[in-house]
Amino acid sequence: MTTGLGGWHILFVLLWLAIFAGALTLWIIALTQISRSLLDATAKAIWVLIVVVAPFLGALAWFFIGVQQAPPNPRR
């Protein structure tokens, strides 16, 4: 019987680290976009609460539901 980490264990750990890094990046981008959005303070607070309580699903919800388009340029 062998002891220590084998090749599959290392791949498994690297896979989970990649998933965690991707989810963390998604979370940070969502919070940054919320803070820079044109929403009022109450709506921003609700979105931040959603993203903090349910990080992955909240961030996905922000990208699919919460992101608002910039207002049209009146000069055109």
All heavy atoms as a GROMACS GRO file, in nm:
protein
  592
    1MET      N    1   0.084  -0.118   0.000
    1MET     CA    2   0.000   0.000   0.000
    1MET      C    3   0.089   0.124   0.000
    1MET      O    4   0.183   0.133   0.076
    1MET     CB    5  -0.089  -0.004   0.124
    1MET     CG    6  -0.199   0.091   0.121
    1MET     SD    7  -0.310   0.052   0.258
    1MET     CE    8  -0.454   0.121   0.196
    2THR      N    9   0.055   0.222  -0.088
    2THR     CA   10   0.137   0.342  -0.098
    2THR      C   11   0.074   0.455  -0.017
    2THR      O   12  -0.046   0.458   0.006
    2THR     CB   13   0.149   0.387  -0.244
    2THR    OG1   14   0.019   0.415  -0.294
    2THR    CG2   15   0.215   0.280  -0.329
    3THR      N   16   0.157   0.544   0.025
    3THR     CA   17   0.109   0.661   0.099
    3THR      C   18   0.148   0.787   0.023
    3THR      O   19   0.233   0.785  -0.064
    3THR     CB   20   0.171   0.666   0.241
    3THR    OG1   21   0.313   0.672   0.227
    3THR    CG2   22   0.131   0.546   0.321
    4GLY      N   23   0.089   0.896   0.058
    4GLY     CA   24   0.120   1.023  -0.007
    4GLY      C   25   0.020   1.056  -0.116
    4GLY      O   26  -0.075   0.983  -0.142
    5LEU      N   27   0.047   1.166  -0.181
    5LEU     CA   28  -0.041   1.212  -0.287
    5LEU      C   29   0.002   1.153  -0.420
    5LEU      O   30   0.116   1.160  -0.459
    5LEU     CB   31  -0.039   1.364  -0.296
    5LEU     CG   32  -0.101   1.440  -0.179
    5LEU    CD1   33  -0.084   1.589  -0.201
    5LEU    CD2   34  -0.247   1.405  -0.163
    6GLY      N   35  -0.093   1.094  -0.489
    6GLY     CA   36  -0.067   1.042  -0.622
    6GLY      C   37  -0.106   1.146  -0.726
    6GLY      O   38  -0.152   1.256  -0.694
    7GLY      N   39  -0.090   1.112  -0.852
    7GLY     CA   40  -0.121   1.204  -0.960
    7GLY      C   41  -0.266   1.246  -0.963
    7GLY      O   42  -0.299   1.362  -0.988
    8TRP      N   43  -0.358   1.154  -0.936
    8TRP     CA   44  -0.501   1.186  -0.939
    8TRP      C   45  -0.539   1.280  -0.827
    8TRP      O   46  -0.625   1.368  -0.845
    8TRP     CB   47  -0.586   1.058  -0.932
    8TRP     CG   48  -0.576   0.978  -1.056
    8TRP    CD1   49  -0.511   0.860  -1.073
    8TRP    CD2   50  -0.629   1.012  -1.184
    8TRP    NE1   51  -0.521   0.817  -1.202
    8TRP    CE2   52  -0.593   0.909  -1.273
    8TRP    CE3   53  -0.704   1.118  -1.232
    8TRP    CZ2   54  -0.629   0.910  -1.407
    8TRP    CZ3   55  -0.740   1.119  -1.366
    8TRP    CH2   56  -0.703   1.017  -1.452
    9HIS      N   57  -0.478   1.265  -0.712
    9HIS     CA   58  -0.509   1.355  -0.600
    9HIS      C   59  -0.468   1.498  -0.632
    9HIS      O   60  -0.540   1.592  -0.601
    9HIS     CB   61  -0.439   1.307  -0.473
    9HIS     CG   62  -0.494   1.181  -0.419
    9HIS    ND1   63  -0.436   1.059  -0.449
    9HIS    CD2   64  -0.600   1.155  -0.341
    9HIS    CE1   65  -0.505   0.964  -0.390
    9HIS    NE2   66  -0.606   1.019  -0.323
   10ILE      N   67  -0.352   1.511  -0.693
   10ILE     CA   68  -0.305   1.645  -0.728
   10ILE      C   69  -0.395   1.709  -0.832
   10ILE      O   70  -0.431   1.827  -0.823
   10ILE     CB   71  -0.158   1.638  -0.776
   10ILE    CG1   72  -0.068   1.599  -0.658
   10ILE    CG2   73  -0.113   1.772  -0.834
   10ILE    CD1   74   0.074   1.568  -0.695
   11LEU      N   75  -0.436   1.632  -0.933
   11LEU     CA   76  -0.529   1.684  -1.033
   11LEU      C   77  -0.661   1.725  -0.971
   11LEU      O   78  -0.719   1.828  -1.008
   11LEU     CB   79  -0.552   1.581  -1.143
   11LEU     CG   80  -0.440   1.565  -1.245
   11LEU    CD1   81  -0.472   1.452  -1.341
   11LEU    CD2   82  -0.420   1.694  -1.321
   12PHE      N   83  -0.709   1.646  -0.878
   12PHE     CA   84  -0.834   1.677  -0.809
   12PHE      C   85  -0.823   1.808  -0.733
   12PHE      O   86  -0.912   1.894  -0.741
   12PHE     CB   87  -0.871   1.561  -0.716
   12PHE     CG   88  -1.002   1.577  -0.647
   12PHE    CD1   89  -1.120   1.560  -0.717
   12PHE    CD2   90  -1.009   1.611  -0.512
   12PHE    CE1   91  -1.242   1.576  -0.655
   12PHE    CE2   92  -1.131   1.626  -0.449
   12PHE     CZ   93  -1.248   1.608  -0.520
   13VAL      N   94  -0.713   1.826  -0.662
   13VAL     CA   95  -0.692   1.950  -0.586
   13VAL      C   96  -0.680   2.069  -0.680
   13VAL      O   97  -0.738   2.176  -0.657
   13VAL     CB   98  -0.568   1.938  -0.496
   13VAL    CG1   99  -0.528   2.072  -0.437
   13VAL    CG2  100  -0.593   1.837  -0.384
   14LEU      N  101  -0.607   2.053  -0.790
   14LEU     CA  102  -0.592   2.162  -0.887
   14LEU      C  103  -0.725   2.198  -0.952
   14LEU      O  104  -0.753   2.316  -0.976
   14LEU     CB  105  -0.489   2.125  -0.993
   14LEU     CG  106  -0.343   2.121  -0.946
   14LEU    CD1  107  -0.253   2.072  -1.058
   14LEU    CD2  108  -0.299   2.256  -0.896
   15LEU      N  109  -0.807   2.098  -0.979
   15LEU     CA  110  -0.940   2.124  -1.036
   15LEU      C  111  -1.024   2.206  -0.940
   15LEU      O  112  -1.086   2.305  -0.980
   15LEU     CB  113  -1.010   1.992  -1.068
   15LEU     CG  114  -1.153   2.004  -1.118
   15LEU    CD1  115  -1.156   2.073  -1.254
   15LEU    CD2  116  -1.219   1.868  -1.126
   16TRP      N  117  -1.026   2.169  -0.813
   16TRP     CA  118  -1.104   2.244  -0.716
   16TRP      C  119  -1.049   2.384  -0.695
   16TRP      O  120  -1.124   2.479  -0.676
   16TRP     CB  121  -1.113   2.168  -0.583
   16TRP     CG  122  -1.222   2.067  -0.588
   16TRP    CD1  123  -1.208   1.932  -0.596
   16TRP    CD2  124  -1.363   2.092  -0.592
   16TRP    NE1  125  -1.331   1.873  -0.604
   16TRP    CE2  126  -1.428   1.967  -0.601
   16TRP    CE3  127  -1.439   2.207  -0.588
   16TRP    CZ2  128  -1.567   1.956  -0.607
   16TRP    CZ3  129  -1.577   2.196  -0.594
   16TRP    CH2  130  -1.639   2.070  -0.603
   17LEU      N  131  -0.917   2.399  -0.699
   17LEU     CA  132  -0.859   2.533  -0.689
   17LEU      C  133  -0.899   2.621  -0.808
   17LEU      O  134  -0.928   2.740  -0.792
   17LEU     CB  135  -0.707   2.526  -0.679
   17LEU     CG  136  -0.652   2.483  -0.544
   17LEU    CD1  137  -0.500   2.466  -0.552
   17LEU    CD2  138  -0.687   2.584  -0.436
   18ALA      N  139  -0.903   2.563  -0.928
   18ALA     CA  140  -0.944   2.638  -1.047
   18ALA      C  141  -1.090   2.678  -1.037
   18ALA      O  142  -1.127   2.791  -1.071
   18ALA     CB  143  -0.919   2.554  -1.172
   19ILE      N  144  -1.175   2.588  -0.990
   19ILE     CA  145  -1.318   2.619  -0.974
   19ILE      C  146  -1.335   2.729  -0.870
   19ILE      O  147  -1.411   2.825  -0.890
   19ILE     CB  148  -1.397   2.492  -0.935
   19ILE    CG1  149  -1.402   2.397  -1.055
   19ILE    CG2  150  -1.538   2.528  -0.887
   19ILE    CD1  151  -1.457   2.261  -1.022
   20PHE      N  152  -1.264   2.720  -0.759
   20PHE     CA  153  -1.272   2.821  -0.654
   20PHE      C  154  -1.223   2.956  -0.705
   20PHE      O  155  -1.286   3.060  -0.680
   20PHE     CB  156  -1.190   2.778  -0.532
   20PHE     CG  157  -1.187   2.881  -0.423
   20PHE    CD1  158  -1.298   2.901  -0.342
   20PHE    CD2  159  -1.075   2.958  -0.402
   20PHE    CE1  160  -1.297   2.996  -0.242
   20PHE    CE2  161  -1.072   3.055  -0.303
   20PHE     CZ  162  -1.184   3.073  -0.223
   21ALA      N  163  -1.112   2.958  -0.779
   21ALA     CA  164  -1.058   3.083  -0.832
   21ALA      C  165  -1.157   3.146  -0.932
   21ALA      O  166  -1.176   3.268  -0.932
   21ALA     CB  167  -0.923   3.059  -0.899
   22GLY      N  168  -1.220   3.064  -1.014
   22GLY     CA  169  -1.319   3.116  -1.109
   22GLY      C  170  -1.440   3.174  -1.039
   22GLY      O  171  -1.489   3.281  -1.076
   23ALA      N  172  -1.489   3.105  -0.937
   23ALA     CA  173  -1.605   3.154  -0.862
   23ALA      C  174  -1.570   3.282  -0.787
   23ALA      O  175  -1.651   3.376  -0.782
   23ALA     CB  176  -1.654   3.047  -0.765
   24LEU      N  177  -1.451   3.289  -0.731
   24LEU     CA  178  -1.407   3.410  -0.659
   24LEU      C  179  -1.396   3.528  -0.755
   24LEU      O  180  -1.439   3.639  -0.723
   24LEU     CB  181  -1.274   3.384  -0.589
   24LEU     CG  182  -1.219   3.498  -0.505
   24LEU    CD1  183  -1.312   3.527  -0.387
   24LEU    CD2  184  -1.079   3.465  -0.456
   25THR      N  185  -1.342   3.503  -0.873
   25THR     CA  186  -1.331   3.608  -0.974
   25THR      C  187  -1.470   3.658  -1.016
   25THR      O  188  -1.493   3.779  -1.027
   25THR     CB  189  -1.254   3.556  -1.096
   25THR    OG1  190  -1.125   3.512  -1.052
   25THR    CG2  191  -1.239   3.663  -1.203
   26LEU      N  192  -1.562   3.565  -1.039
   26LEU     CA  193  -1.699   3.600  -1.075
   26LEU      C  194  -1.762   3.685  -0.965
   26LEU      O  195  -1.829   3.785  -0.993
   26LEU     CB  196  -1.779   3.472  -1.096
   26LEU     CG  197  -1.920   3.484  -1.147
   26LEU    CD1  198  -1.918   3.524  -1.294
   26LEU    CD2  199  -1.992   3.352  -1.132
   27TRP      N  200  -1.741   3.649  -0.840
   27TRP     CA  201  -1.796   3.720  -0.725
   27TRP      C  202  -1.740   3.862  -0.718
   27TRP      O  203  -1.815   3.959  -0.699
   27TRP     CB  204  -1.763   3.640  -0.599
   27TRP     CG  205  -1.824   3.689  -0.474
   27TRP    CD1  206  -1.955   3.683  -0.439
   27TRP    CD2  207  -1.756   3.749  -0.363
   27TRP    NE1  208  -1.973   3.735  -0.314
   27TRP    CE2  209  -1.853   3.776  -0.265
   27TRP    CE3  210  -1.623   3.780  -0.338
   27TRP    CZ2  211  -1.819   3.835  -0.144
   27TRP    CZ3  212  -1.591   3.839  -0.217
   27TRP    CH2  213  -1.689   3.866  -0.122
   28ILE      N  214  -1.610   3.876  -0.735
   28ILE     CA  215  -1.547   4.008  -0.727
   28ILE      C  216  -1.594   4.098  -0.841
   28ILE      O  217  -1.624   4.217  -0.820
   28ILE     CB  218  -1.393   3.994  -0.726
   28ILE    CG1  219  -1.348   3.933  -0.593
   28ILE    CG2  220  -1.324   4.128  -0.749
   28ILE    CD1  221  -1.202   3.894  -0.589
   29ILE      N  222  -1.604   4.043  -0.962
   29ILE     CA  223  -1.651   4.122  -1.076
   29ILE      C  224  -1.795   4.167  -1.054
   29ILE      O  225  -1.830   4.283  -1.082
   29ILE     CB  226  -1.636   4.043  -1.206
   29ILE    CG1  227  -1.487   4.026  -1.241
   29ILE    CG2  228  -1.709   4.111  -1.321
   29ILE    CD1  229  -1.461   3.931  -1.355
   30ALA      N  230  -1.880   4.079  -1.002
   30ALA     CA  231  -2.020   4.115  -0.977
   30ALA      C  232  -2.028   4.228  -0.874
   30ALA      O  233  -2.101   4.326  -0.895
   30ALA     CB  234  -2.098   3.993  -0.929
   31LEU      N  235  -1.954   4.217  -0.766
   31LEU     CA  236  -1.958   4.323  -0.664
   31LEU      C  237  -1.905   4.455  -0.717
   31LEU      O  238  -1.958   4.562  -0.686
   31LEU     CB  239  -1.880   4.280  -0.539
   31LEU     CG  240  -1.945   4.170  -0.456
   31LEU    CD1  241  -1.853   4.128  -0.342
   31LEU    CD2  242  -2.080   4.216  -0.401
   32THR      N  243  -1.802   4.449  -0.801
   32THR     CA  244  -1.747   4.571  -0.860
   32THR      C  245  -1.849   4.635  -0.954
   32THR      O  246  -1.869   4.757  -0.951
   32THR     CB  247  -1.617   4.539  -0.937
   32THR    OG1  248  -1.525   4.478  -0.847
   32THR    CG2  249  -1.555   4.665  -0.995
   33GLN      N  250  -1.915   4.554  -1.036
   33GLN     CA  251  -2.015   4.608  -1.127
   33GLN      C  252  -2.135   4.665  -1.052
   33GLN      O  253  -2.190   4.768  -1.094
   33GLN     CB  254  -2.062   4.501  -1.225
   33GLN     CG  255  -1.965   4.472  -1.335
   33GLN     CD  256  -2.023   4.379  -1.439
   33GLN    OE1  257  -2.136   4.331  -1.426
   33GLN    NE2  258  -1.945   4.351  -1.542
   34ILE      N  259  -2.174   4.601  -0.944
   34ILE     CA  260  -2.285   4.653  -0.864
   34ILE      C  261  -2.249   4.790  -0.808
   34ILE      O  262  -2.329   4.883  -0.812
   34ILE     CB  263  -2.323   4.555  -0.751
   34ILE    CG1  264  -2.384   4.428  -0.810
   34ILE    CG2  265  -2.419   4.620  -0.652
   34ILE    CD1  266  -2.398   4.314  -0.710
   35SER      N  267  -2.128   4.803  -0.755
   35SER     CA  268  -2.089   4.932  -0.696
   35SER      C  269  -2.081   5.043  -0.799
   35SER      O  270  -2.102   5.159  -0.767
   35SER     CB  271  -1.956   4.918  -0.623
   35SER     OG  272  -1.851   4.899  -0.716
   36ARG      N  273  -2.053   5.009  -0.924
   36ARG     CA  274  -2.042   5.110  -1.030
   36ARG      C  275  -2.170   5.128  -1.111
   36ARG      O  276  -2.174   5.210  -1.202
   36ARG     CB  277  -1.929   5.071  -1.126
   36ARG     CG  278  -1.793   5.074  -1.062
   36ARG     CD  279  -1.688   5.035  -1.160
   36ARG     NE  280  -1.556   5.042  -1.100
   36ARG     CZ  281  -1.445   5.015  -1.163
   36ARG    NH1  282  -1.448   4.976  -1.288
   36ARG    NH2  283  -1.330   5.023  -1.100
   37SER      N  284  -2.273   5.054  -1.078
   37SER     CA  285  -2.396   5.060  -1.157
   37SER      C  286  -2.473   5.189  -1.129
   37SER      O  287  -2.442   5.265  -1.037
   37SER     CB  288  -2.486   4.940  -1.125
   37SER     OG  289  -2.539   4.951  -0.996
   38LEU      N  290  -2.574   5.212  -1.211
   38LEU     CA  291  -2.656   5.333  -1.200
   38LEU      C  292  -2.774   5.316  -1.105
   38LEU      O  293  -2.861   5.401  -1.099
   38LEU     CB  294  -2.707   5.373  -1.340
   38LEU     CG  295  -2.600   5.402  -1.444
   38LEU    CD1  296  -2.663   5.425  -1.581
   38LEU    CD2  297  -2.517   5.521  -1.402
   39LEU      N  298  -2.777   5.206  -1.032
   39LEU     CA  299  -2.887   5.178  -0.941
   39LEU      C  300  -2.883   5.273  -0.822
   39LEU      O  301  -2.778   5.327  -0.787
   39LEU     CB  302  -2.878   5.034  -0.890
   39LEU     CG  303  -2.887   4.924  -0.995
   39LEU    CD1  304  -2.857   4.790  -0.931
   39LEU    CD2  305  -3.024   4.924  -1.059
   40ASP      N  306  -2.998   5.290  -0.757
   40ASP     CA  307  -3.000   5.370  -0.634
   40ASP      C  308  -2.939   5.289  -0.520
   40ASP      O  309  -2.912   5.170  -0.533
   40ASP     CB  310  -3.141   5.416  -0.601
   40ASP     CG  311  -3.237   5.301  -0.574
   40ASP    OD1  312  -3.206   5.188  -0.613
   40ASP    OD2  313  -3.342   5.325  -0.513
   41ALA      N  314  -2.916   5.355  -0.407
   41ALA     CA  315  -2.845   5.292  -0.295
   41ALA      C  316  -2.918   5.169  -0.241
   41ALA      O  317  -2.855   5.070  -0.204
   41ALA     CB  318  -2.823   5.394  -0.184
   42THR      N  319  -3.050   5.174  -0.236
   42THR     CA  320  -3.127   5.060  -0.184
   42THR      C  321  -3.113   4.939  -0.274
   42THR      O  322  -3.090   4.827  -0.226
   42THR     CB  323  -3.276   5.099  -0.170
   42THR    OG1  324  -3.287   5.214  -0.088
   42THR    CG2  325  -3.355   4.985  -0.110
   43ALA      N  326  -3.124   4.959  -0.403
   43ALA     CA  327  -3.111   4.848  -0.498
   43ALA      C  328  -2.971   4.790  -0.494
   43ALA      O  329  -2.953   4.668  -0.499
   43ALA     CB  330  -3.146   4.894  -0.638
   44LYS      N  331  -2.870   4.875  -0.482
   44LYS     CA  332  -2.732   4.827  -0.472
   44LYS      C  333  -2.714   4.742  -0.346
   44LYS      O  334  -2.652   4.636  -0.349
   44LYS     CB  335  -2.633   4.943  -0.468
   44LYS     CG  336  -2.609   5.005  -0.601
   44LYS     CD  337  -2.504   5.115  -0.590
   44LYS     CE  338  -2.484   5.185  -0.721
   44LYS     NZ  339  -2.379   5.287  -0.716
   45ALA      N  340  -2.771   4.789  -0.234
   45ALA     CA  341  -2.758   4.715  -0.109
   45ALA      C  342  -2.826   4.579  -0.119
   45ALA      O  343  -2.772   4.478  -0.069
   45ALA     CB  344  -2.819   4.795   0.006
   46ILE      N  345  -2.940   4.573  -0.184
   46ILE     CA  346  -3.010   4.444  -0.200
   46ILE      C  347  -2.928   4.351  -0.287
   46ILE      O  348  -2.912   4.233  -0.255
   46ILE     CB  349  -3.151   4.468  -0.259
   46ILE    CG1  350  -3.239   4.537  -0.156
   46ILE    CG2  351  -3.213   4.336  -0.305
   46ILE    CD1  352  -3.371   4.586  -0.210
   47TRP      N  353  -2.871   4.401  -0.397
   47TRP     CA  354  -2.790   4.316  -0.484
   47TRP      C  355  -2.664   4.268  -0.413
   47TRP      O  356  -2.623   4.153  -0.427
   47TRP     CB  357  -2.755   4.388  -0.614
   47TRP     CG  358  -2.859   4.369  -0.718
   47TRP    CD1  359  -2.945   4.462  -0.766
   47TRP    CD2  360  -2.892   4.247  -0.785
   47TRP    NE1  361  -3.028   4.406  -0.860
   47TRP    CE2  362  -2.997   4.274  -0.874
   47TRP    CE3  363  -2.841   4.118  -0.779
   47TRP    CZ2  364  -3.053   4.177  -0.956
   47TRP    CZ3  365  -2.896   4.021  -0.861
   47TRP    CH2  366  -3.001   4.050  -0.948
   48VAL      N  367  -2.599   4.357  -0.337
   48VAL     CA  368  -2.480   4.315  -0.262
   48VAL      C  369  -2.518   4.206  -0.162
   48VAL      O  370  -2.446   4.106  -0.148
   48VAL     CB  371  -2.415   4.436  -0.190
   48VAL    CG1  372  -2.313   4.390  -0.088
   48VAL    CG2  373  -2.350   4.527  -0.293
   49LEU      N  374  -2.630   4.221  -0.095
   49LEU     CA  375  -2.676   4.120   0.000
   49LEU      C  376  -2.700   3.987  -0.071
   49LEU      O  377  -2.659   3.881  -0.021
   49LEU     CB  378  -2.803   4.168   0.070
   49LEU     CG  379  -2.857   4.078   0.180
   49LEU    CD1  380  -2.758   4.072   0.295
   49LEU    CD2  381  -2.991   4.130   0.228
   50ILE      N  382  -2.763   3.991  -0.186
   50ILE     CA  383  -2.789   3.867  -0.262
   50ILE      C  384  -2.657   3.801  -0.300
   50ILE      O  385  -2.641   3.679  -0.285
   50ILE     CB  386  -2.874   3.898  -0.387
   50ILE    CG1  387  -3.015   3.936  -0.347
   50ILE    CG2  388  -2.876   3.778  -0.482
   50ILE    CD1  389  -3.099   3.992  -0.461
   51VAL      N  390  -2.562   3.878  -0.350
   51VAL     CA  391  -2.434   3.822  -0.395
   51VAL      C  392  -2.352   3.770  -0.277
   51VAL      O  393  -2.283   3.669  -0.289
   51VAL     CB  394  -2.356   3.927  -0.478
   51VAL    CG1  395  -2.215   3.880  -0.508
   51VAL    CG2  396  -2.430   3.956  -0.607
   52VAL      N  397  -2.360   3.836  -0.163
   52VAL     CA  398  -2.282   3.791  -0.047
   52VAL      C  399  -2.345   3.666   0.016
   52VAL      O  400  -2.273   3.574   0.055
   52VAL     CB  401  -2.270   3.905   0.057
   52VAL    CG1  402  -2.215   3.855   0.189
   52VAL    CG2  403  -2.180   4.015   0.001
   53VAL      N  404  -2.476   3.660   0.023
   53VAL     CA  405  -2.544   3.545   0.085
   53VAL      C  406  -2.533   3.421  -0.004
   53VAL      O  407  -2.509   3.311   0.046
   53VAL     CB  408  -2.692   3.579   0.116
   53VAL    CG1  409  -2.769   3.455   0.156
   53VAL    CG2  410  -2.699   3.683   0.226
   54ALA      N  411  -2.551   3.437  -0.133
   54ALA     CA  412  -2.541   3.324  -0.227
   54ALA      C  413  -2.438   3.361  -0.333
   54ALA      O  414  -2.475   3.406  -0.443
   54ALA     CB  415  -2.677   3.296  -0.290
   55PRO      N  416  -2.310   3.345  -0.304
   55PRO     CA  417  -2.206   3.401  -0.391
   55PRO      C  418  -2.215   3.359  -0.537
   55PRO      O  419  -2.217   3.444  -0.626
   55PRO     CB  420  -2.076   3.351  -0.330
   55PRO     CG  421  -2.109   3.319  -0.189
   55PRO     CD  422  -2.252   3.279  -0.188
   56PHE      N  423  -2.221   3.231  -0.566
   56PHE     CA  424  -2.219   3.188  -0.706
   56PHE      C  425  -2.351   3.218  -0.774
   56PHE      O  426  -2.355   3.280  -0.880
   56PHE     CB  427  -2.186   3.039  -0.715
   56PHE     CG  428  -2.169   2.991  -0.855
   56PHE    CD1  429  -2.058   3.029  -0.929
   56PHE    CD2  430  -2.263   2.911  -0.914
   56PHE    CE1  431  -2.041   2.987  -1.059
   56PHE    CE2  432  -2.248   2.868  -1.044
   56PHE     CZ  433  -2.137   2.906  -1.117
   57LEU      N  434  -2.461   3.178  -0.714
   57LEU     CA  435  -2.592   3.202  -0.775
   57LEU      C  436  -2.628   3.350  -0.777
   57LEU      O  437  -2.689   3.399  -0.872
   57LEU     CB  438  -2.700   3.123  -0.702
   57LEU     CG  439  -2.691   2.971  -0.716
   57LEU    CD1  440  -2.798   2.903  -0.632
   57LEU    CD2  441  -2.703   2.930  -0.861
   58GLY      N  442  -2.590   3.423  -0.673
   58GLY     CA  443  -2.616   3.566  -0.669
   58GLY      C  444  -2.540   3.641  -0.778
   58GLY      O  445  -2.594   3.730  -0.842
   59ALA      N  446  -2.414   3.602  -0.800
   59ALA     CA  447  -2.335   3.665  -0.906
   59ALA      C  448  -2.394   3.633  -1.042
   59ALA      O  449  -2.405   3.720  -1.129
   59ALA     CB  450  -2.190   3.620  -0.897
   60LEU      N  451  -2.433   3.508  -1.063
   60LEU     CA  452  -2.496   3.472  -1.190
   60LEU      C  453  -2.626   3.548  -1.211
   60LEU      O  454  -2.655   3.594  -1.321
   60LEU     CB  455  -2.521   3.321  -1.197
   60LEU     CG  456  -2.399   3.234  -1.221
   60LEU    CD1  457  -2.439   3.087  -1.222
   60LEU    CD2  458  -2.328   3.271  -1.350
   61ALA      N  459  -2.704   3.562  -1.104
   61ALA     CA  460  -2.830   3.638  -1.114
   61ALA      C  461  -2.801   3.783  -1.151
   61ALA      O  462  -2.874   3.842  -1.231
   61ALA     CB  463  -2.907   3.631  -0.981
   62TRP      N  464  -2.696   3.840  -1.094
   62TRP     CA  465  -2.660   3.978  -1.128
   62TRP      C  466  -2.629   3.990  -1.277
   62TRP      O  467  -2.675   4.081  -1.344
   62TRP     CB  468  -2.542   4.026  -1.046
   62TRP     CG  469  -2.483   4.152  -1.100
   62TRP    CD1  470  -2.366   4.165  -1.168
   62TRP    CD2  471  -2.541   4.283  -1.096
   62TRP    NE1  472  -2.348   4.295  -1.205
   62TRP    CE2  473  -2.452   4.370  -1.163
   62TRP    CE3  474  -2.658   4.335  -1.042
   62TRP    CZ2  475  -2.478   4.506  -1.176
   62TRP    CZ3  476  -2.683   4.470  -1.056
   62TRP    CH2  477  -2.594   4.554  -1.122
   63PHE      N  478  -2.551   3.897  -1.330
   63PHE     CA  479  -2.512   3.905  -1.471
   63PHE      C  480  -2.630   3.884  -1.566
   63PHE      O  481  -2.633   3.940  -1.674
   63PHE     CB  482  -2.401   3.805  -1.502
   63PHE     CG  483  -2.269   3.842  -1.438
   63PHE    CD1  484  -2.207   3.756  -1.352
   63PHE    CD2  485  -2.209   3.964  -1.464
   63PHE    CE1  486  -2.086   3.789  -1.292
   63PHE    CE2  487  -2.089   3.999  -1.404
   63PHE     CZ  488  -2.028   3.911  -1.318
   64PHE      N  489  -2.727   3.801  -1.526
   64PHE     CA  490  -2.840   3.773  -1.615
   64PHE      C  491  -2.961   3.864  -1.592
   64PHE      O  492  -3.038   3.890  -1.684
   64PHE     CB  493  -2.884   3.627  -1.602
   64PHE     CG  494  -2.787   3.532  -1.665
   64PHE    CD1  495  -2.711   3.449  -1.588
   64PHE    CD2  496  -2.771   3.528  -1.803
   64PHE    CE1  497  -2.620   3.360  -1.645
   64PHE    CE2  498  -2.681   3.441  -1.862
   64PHE     CZ  499  -2.605   3.358  -1.783
   65ILE      N  500  -2.978   3.915  -1.470
   65ILE     CA  501  -3.098   3.993  -1.438
   65ILE      C  502  -3.064   4.138  -1.405
   65ILE      O  503  -3.131   4.230  -1.451
   65ILE     CB  504  -3.172   3.931  -1.317
   65ILE    CG1  505  -3.217   3.790  -1.349
   65ILE    CG2  506  -3.290   4.017  -1.276
   65ILE    CD1  507  -3.270   3.715  -1.229
   66GLY      N  508  -2.961   4.159  -1.324
   66GLY     CA  509  -2.938   4.291  -1.267
   66GLY      C  510  -2.863   4.390  -1.352
   66GLY      O  511  -2.876   4.510  -1.334
   67VAL      N  512  -2.782   4.344  -1.445
   67VAL     CA  513  -2.702   4.437  -1.524
   67VAL      C  514  -2.793   4.520  -1.613
   67VAL      O  515  -2.873   4.466  -1.688
   67VAL     CB  516  -2.599   4.360  -1.610
   67VAL    CG1  517  -2.522   4.457  -1.698
   67VAL    CG2  518  -2.504   4.281  -1.523
   68GLN      N  519  -2.780   4.648  -1.599
   68GLN     CA  520  -2.861   4.739  -1.681
   68GLN      C  521  -2.774   4.801  -1.789
   68GLN      O  522  -2.656   4.826  -1.768
   68GLN     CB  523  -2.922   4.849  -1.596
   68GLN     CG  524  -3.020   4.798  -1.494
   68GLN     CD  525  -3.080   4.912  -1.414
   68GLN    OE1  526  -3.029   5.023  -1.416
   68GLN    NE2  527  -3.185   4.883  -1.342
   69GLN      N  528  -2.834   4.827  -1.901
   69GLN     CA  529  -2.762   4.892  -2.009
   69GLN      C  530  -2.743   5.040  -1.976
   69GLN      O  531  -2.822   5.099  -1.904
   69GLN     CB  532  -2.841   4.879  -2.140
   69GLN     CG  533  -2.862   4.736  -2.184
   69GLN     CD  534  -2.731   4.669  -2.220
   69GLN    OE1  535  -2.641   4.733  -2.272
   69GLN    NE2  536  -2.720   4.542  -2.190
   70ALA      N  537  -2.639   5.098  -2.031
   70ALA     CA  538  -2.616   5.242  -2.012
   70ALA      C  539  -2.727   5.319  -2.079
   70ALA      O  540  -2.783   5.276  -2.180
   70ALA     CB  541  -2.481   5.279  -2.071
   71PRO      N  542  -2.764   5.434  -2.024
   71PRO     CA  543  -2.870   5.514  -2.086
   71PRO      C  544  -2.826   5.560  -2.225
   71PRO      O  545  -2.708   5.579  -2.249
   71PRO     CB  546  -2.887   5.632  -1.991
   71PRO     CG  547  -2.764   5.636  -1.909
   71PRO     CD  548  -2.709   5.498  -1.906
   72PRO      N  549  -2.921   5.579  -2.315
   72PRO     CA  550  -2.885   5.622  -2.449
   72PRO      C  551  -2.819   5.759  -2.448
   72PRO      O  552  -2.852   5.844  -2.365
   72PRO     CB  553  -3.017   5.624  -2.525
   72PRO     CG  554  -3.122   5.623  -2.421
   72PRO     CD  555  -3.063   5.563  -2.296
   73ASN      N  556  -2.729   5.780  -2.541
   73ASN     CA  557  -2.659   5.907  -2.551
   73ASN      C  558  -2.752   6.010  -2.615
   73ASN      O  559  -2.796   5.993  -2.729
   73ASN     CB  560  -2.533   5.888  -2.637
   73ASN     CG  561  -2.442   6.008  -2.632
   73ASN    OD1  562  -2.480   6.114  -2.584
   73ASN    ND2  563  -2.322   5.992  -2.683
   74PRO      N  564  -2.784   6.121  -2.546
   74PRO     CA  565  -2.880   6.219  -2.601
   74PRO      C  566  -2.823   6.296  -2.721
   74PRO      O  567  -2.897   6.359  -2.793
   74PRO     CB  568  -2.906   6.312  -2.484
   74PRO     CG  569  -2.790   6.297  -2.394
   74PRO     CD  570  -2.739   6.158  -2.415
   75ARG      N  571  -2.694   6.293  -2.745
   75ARG     CA  572  -2.633   6.368  -2.853
   75ARG      C  573  -2.653   6.301  -2.988
   75ARG      O  574  -2.628   6.360  -3.090
   75ARG     CB  575  -2.484   6.387  -2.828
   75ARG     CG  576  -2.456   6.473  -2.708
   75ARG     CD  577  -2.310   6.492  -2.691
   75ARG     NE  578  -2.283   6.562  -2.565
   75ARG     CZ  579  -2.163   6.586  -2.519
   75ARG    NH1  580  -2.058   6.544  -2.586
   75ARG    NH2  581  -2.148   6.648  -2.405
   76ARG      N  582  -2.693   6.176  -2.990
   76ARG     CA  583  -2.709   6.106  -3.118
   76ARG      C  584  -2.840   6.136  -3.182
   76ARG      O  585  -2.942   6.150  -3.140
   76ARG     CB  586  -2.697   5.955  -3.097
   76ARG     CG  587  -2.555   5.918  -3.068
   76ARG     CD  588  -2.544   5.769  -3.068
   76ARG     NE  589  -2.414   5.730  -3.016
   76ARG     CZ  590  -2.374   5.608  -3.012
   76ARG    NH1  591  -2.448   5.511  -3.054
   76ARG    NH2  592  -2.255   5.578  -2.967
   0.00000   0.00000   0.00000
